[in-house]
Amino acid sequence: EEIAKGVLAKAEQHARKKGLRVVKSTALAGHPARAIVDFAKKNKVDLIVMGSRGLGDIEGLLLGSVSHKVSQLTDRPCLTTA
């Protein structure tokens, strides 16, 4: 829990440095993709923003990815960054 809080604090700080005025973060438990999609729907999120680990096509195909699964499960717009 403490590690998650530290990661989220850094992410919020970075977002504010980049000019975002309203920044909210949350740590969730459970299956990552499903937890993100459920949270977005429950909180009426306008846009889901995720990073990618940079797996190649083969690794991504074999292992799957949270960002790919989220984009398949949600009806919300998704932005995936490198």
Summary of the structure (lengths in Angstrom):
residues: 82
radius of gyration: 13.6
end to end distance: 25.4
largest distance: 38.4
contacts: 173
relative contact order: 0.16
helix: 51%
strand: 10%
